[in-house]
Amino acid sequence: MSDFFEHYPAPVEELVGIAAQLSRHARDTTSTVDDVKKDMGRAAGAVDGDLKTPMHQAPHPFELNGRNVAEGGRFASGVLMLFAQEVKNYNDGIDQLNAQIGDSAGVDATPDGALTARLQSLYAEQARLEADLDDDAALVAGMLERGPNATDMEFLRRNGHLLTVDPATDPAVRWALSRMPEGDPVAMRNWWAGLTLAQQAALIAYYPQRLGNADGLPAEVRDEANRLVMDLDYQRLTAKQDAGTLTPLEARALANIEHVRKQIAARDAHVDPLSGQPVPVQLYVYDPYAFGGDGRVAIATGNLDRADHVAIGVPGVGSSVQGLLAGTPHNIYDASRRASGDSVAVLDWMGYDSPNAQGWTQPGDIGGLFTDGMADDGAQRLAADVAGLQTIRSDDPTHLTVIGSSYGSTTAGIAAAEYGMRPDDLVFVGSPGIDADSAGDLTTGHDHTWVGSASQDPITGFGSATPNTDPAEADFGAQRFQAERVERHSGSPLDNHGGYDDPNSEGLYNIGAIVTGRYGDVHHAEHRHGYGDPDPETFRQPRQLHH
């Protein structure tokens, strides 16, 4: 599924995002220096005698050092922007080569045919692109070794690589911001693609709140913006905590931020099971204040902009930002990588207000356990986020799977039945019931709607006992896969409701196969036939499975 010729390993958006943060920190340093100088000047004006002269002189060393730091940050940002532009030029050249490969589909492929000559020409052009990029890297390295100097600063400024100190007065930035669309992922994608890298970097640096949750923007852009907003929130809220002025909502938001920071660190430590290399982590959705402090967050393990296969996990009852843990997405990521060898990204999506103990003091959370109201609201949000992700991949579609767990399956089912969510595959595990009569009512239909339902999972009996439908029943028409726990008779019955993604389990094995489109590897299970009838899976001996 990958292109014949590969892009530069580091995404341009990541380079631009780092340059944006360097520029932001440089401006913040300058502001701090100005504030200290102003306050020390006020202090000098308030004293007399022997102290007056030392007070006037005190800011000078601090000011000199601070402005040197700020200048160094601006310089490093500009150099990185220069390299980002050259990487973009390289990637554009690679795209042209890949397009020519596609145009060669009908050319004679014999050893002495035209295709051989075409490939030799394309390889030569790739070598030229790489040589040019190597020269650019040497130029950048030399500039960084020299450090800030008037000649290089003028070169960066003249070529548009130095970000403006005050974006509010920069006509190009103001123009870009004034044309930013709202609520339309396609328009958002086109708007962003039409900006210069300098405009993009300035917007990330100084208007990250506008970008972090904007559907239609690349995941890497959203990640850079959301991390910057999270750092600013953390600094502000910890200062208020130290001052004893946190409100209850701010206290919950700060707890969410601290948990997200820990989760990002845990995911940063995860290594790919095949390559042994660190796996990219992206903060795709960030709002620690949402839903009265339960929060709305989505963290990706893997690169959403590039992965061949993307899985989105929708959690169930009892879920909140505080409950986000790296275990499930890591297990699904590893199983999917082993199933195919293709690139994978798993989005841990805590993007809706799930009924949970943390929020039961709020109106509606208890009722959410017994109605589909909270699932319906979550379904609309899920459908919008899936559409936004598919929009950014419209030129390079990924194979996308939505995995709804427990109450999250109800949410995902509504999204596919009523709000037009169109994943390639839809997986229900541990489902208490789907608000649809048939898999044919869902956008994924009978062939691409999948159900993992353990015979000893007490939650999965709700579907037949309520107005909702048990998706594991034959009449529903989904594809049921084996998902029994080897230890299904040990421990609490509820243990069978939480074992679908355990390592080496039947459930995880089959989920990994579905996520990567390896449908022939899926182990199918017999369907149930109605409330009160024995589950055929009860009589089968479960086993451990791994790819």
Stockholm file with secondary structure:
# STOCKHOLM 1.0

chainA/1-547         MSDFFEHYPAPVEELVGIAAQLSRHARDTTSTVDDVKKDMGRAAGAVDGDLKTPMHQAPHPFELNGRNVAEGGRFASGVLMLFAQEVKNYNDGIDQLNAQIGDSAGVDATPDGALTARLQSLYAEQARLEADLDDDAALVAGMLERGPNATDMEFLRRNGHLLTVDPATDPAVRWALSRMPEGDPVAMRNWWAGLTLAQQAALIAYYPQRLGNADGLPAEVRDEANRLVMDLDYQRLTAKQDAGTLTPLEARALANIEHVRKQIAARDAHVDPLSGQPVPVQLYVYDPYAFGGDGRVAIATGNLDRADHVAIGVPGVGSSVQGLLAGTPHNIYDASRRASGDSVAVLDWMGYDSPNAQGWTQPGDIGGLFTDGMADDGAQRLAADVAGLQTIRSDDPTHLTVIGSSYGSTTAGIAAAEYGMRPDDLVFVGSPGIDADSAGDLTTGHDHTWVGSASQDPITGFGSATPNTDPAEADFGAQRFQAERVERHSGSPLDNHGGYDDPNSEGLYNIGAIVTGRYGDVHHAEHRHGYGDPDPETFRQPRQLHH
#=GR chainA/1-547 SS CCCSSCCCSSCHHHHHHHHHHHHHHHHHHHHHHHHHHHHHHHHHHTCCGGGHHHHHHTHHHHHHHHHHHHHHHHHHHHHHHHHHHHHHHHHHHHHHHHHHHHHTTTSCCSTTSHHHHHHHHHHHHHHHHHHHHHHHHHHHHHHHHHCSCHHHHHHHHHTTCSCCSCGGGCHHHHHHHHTCCSSCHHHHHHHHHTSCHHHHHHHHHHCHHHHTTCTTSCHHHHHHHHHHHHHHHHHHHHHHHHHTCCCHHHHHHHHHHHHHHHHHHHHHTCBCTTTCCBCCEEEEEEETTHHHHTCEEEEEESCTTTCSEEEEEECCTTCCGGGCCSHHHHHHHHHHHHHHSSCEEEEEEECSCCCCGGGTTSTTTTGGGTSSHHHHHHHHHHHHHHHHHHHHTTTSCCEEEEEEETHHHHHHHHHHHHSCCCCSEEEEESCSCBSSSCGGGSTTTTTTEEEECCTTCGGGGHHHHSSSBCTTBGGGCCEEECCCCTTTTSSCGGGGGSCTTCTTCHHHHHHHHHHTTCGGGCCBCCCBCSTTSCCGGGGSCCCCCCC
#=GC SS_cons         CCCSSCCCSSCHHHHHHHHHHHHHHHHHHHHHHHHHHHHHHHHHHTCCGGGHHHHHHTHHHHHHHHHHHHHHHHHHHHHHHHHHHHHHHHHHHHHHHHHHHHHTTTSCCSTTSHHHHHHHHHHHHHHHHHHHHHHHHHHHHHHHHHCSCHHHHHHHHHTTCSCCSCGGGCHHHHHHHHTCCSSCHHHHHHHHHTSCHHHHHHHHHHCHHHHTTCTTSCHHHHHHHHHHHHHHHHHHHHHHHHHTCCCHHHHHHHHHHHHHHHHHHHHHTCBCTTTCCBCCEEEEEEETTHHHHTCEEEEEESCTTTCSEEEEEECCTTCCGGGCCSHHHHHHHHHHHHHHSSCEEEEEEECSCCCCGGGTTSTTTTGGGTSSHHHHHHHHHHHHHHHHHHHHTTTSCCEEEEEEETHHHHHHHHHHHHSCCCCSEEEEESCSCBSSSCGGGSTTTTTTEEEECCTTCGGGGHHHHSSSBCTTBGGGCCEEECCCCTTTTSSCGGGGGSCTTCTTCHHHHHHHHHHTTCGGGCCBCCCBCSTTSCCGGGGSCCCCCCC
//
